[in-house]
Amino acid sequence: MRGIWNGLNRARREHVQAEVEAAKARQAEIKAFWDQHKITVKEQWTNRTGGRGKTTVADIPDVAKQWYPDNNAQPEEVSATAQRHDEAHPYLWQCPLGLGHKPWVALPKDRVQAGSGCPACRQLIRLTDIPTLADQYRGPVPKSQMNYAAHERVWWVCRTWAVTPETGTWHPVEHRFEAVVKERVNGH
């Protein structure tokens, strides 16, 4: 019996590692997109045709495409070097990758001159990117916000099967335990 459970646990650990590797590969693709975006935007800024103070957000196409439609101005009306430190909120931008990220706040100057991108894309992998563990997670922070490398000790539920010794019949059971998120991801 011990051999069966060891095999099942080994298979589960391998499945989790495959999910982690897939999430890391996806994160690497996203990082590569934003690294290239930064290079492209800086080139567009360097090669702009408008003089200093005359270049608008619309003159930098890769940034203008990310302009959030609910802003109270159009990209053609906003200087690419606008800082708006005197106002409560800078402009909003939308992630071009279609990953469902909320619009984020950033100054045009940071977007254009530094090539900054979507902060949600830059964050590390979340527990929801590892479905096998996300199903077992019972922590207080939503799994969509829990970093996969977190050092927090949280509750987990592992669903498995057990045998009733008297009857020899199998039945489902839940094993509840506390463990550090990062350790679960690493197969512990």
C-alpha positions, 0 to 999 in steps of 0.5 A, spaced: 500 500 500 505 504 501 508 503 494 501 505 491 501 512 495 508 513 494 507 513 486 501 517 487 505 522 491 510 522 486 506 523 480 502 529 484 509 532 485 511 531 478 504 534 475 505 540 480 512 541 477 510 541 470 505 546 472 510 551 475 515 550 469 509 552 464 507 558 468 515 560 468 515 559 461 509 564 460 512 569 465 518 569 461 514 570 454 511 576 458 517 579 460 520 578 453 514 582 450 515 588 455 523 588 454 522 589 447 516 594 448 521 598 452 526 598 447 521 599 441 518 605 445 525 608 447 527 608 439 520 611 438 522 617 443 529 617 440 526 618 433 520 622 434 519 628 429 516 633 434 521 638 438 521 638 446 515 639 449 511 638 442 511 630 442 504 627 444 503 620 447 500 619 440 506 620 437 509 614 440 504 609 437 506 603 442 504 607 448 498 610 445 495 603 443 495 602 451 491 609 452 485 607 457 479 610 453 476 613 460 482 618 461 479 625 461 483 627 455 486 624 448 493 621 447 493 627 441 492 632 447 497 630 452 504 631 452 509 625 452 513 628 458 507 630 462 508 629 469 501 631 472 504 631 479 500 636 481 493 632 480 491 626 484 491 621 479 496 621 473 493 617 466 490 610 466 493 605 461 491 598 459 495 592 458 495 590 451 496 582 452 489 581 454 490 578 460 485 581 464 489 586 468 486 592 471 488 599 468 494 602 471 496 609 473 502 612 470 505 618 468 506 619 460 513 621 461 515 614 465 511 610 459 515 614 454 522 616 456 523 609 461 518 605 457 515 602 463 509 597 462 504 593 465 506 592 473 501 586 473 505 583 468 511 584 471 509 581 478 511 574 479 507 568 478 501 567 482 498 561 485 492 561 480 497 559 475 499 552 478 491 549 478 493 543 482 496 547 488 490 552 487 485 547 488 488 545 495 489 552 497 485 555 503 489 561 505 486 568 507 489 572 501 485 570 495 489 565 490 489 570 485 493 575 489 498 569 492 505 569 490 507 562 488 514 563 492 511 566 498 514 564 505 507 565 508 504 559 512 497 557 510 492 552 510 491 547 505 486 541 504 488 535 500 483 530 498 485 523 498 482 516 499 482 512 505 480 504 507 476 503 513 480 497 516 474 493 519 470 493 512 476 494 507 472 499 503 475 505 500 472 512 502 474 519 500 477 523 506 480 530 506 487 532 510 488 539 512 495 541 514 499 548 514 505 549 510 509 554 507 507 556 500 514 556 497 515 549 500 508 546 497 511 549 490 517 546 491 514 539 492 514 538 499 
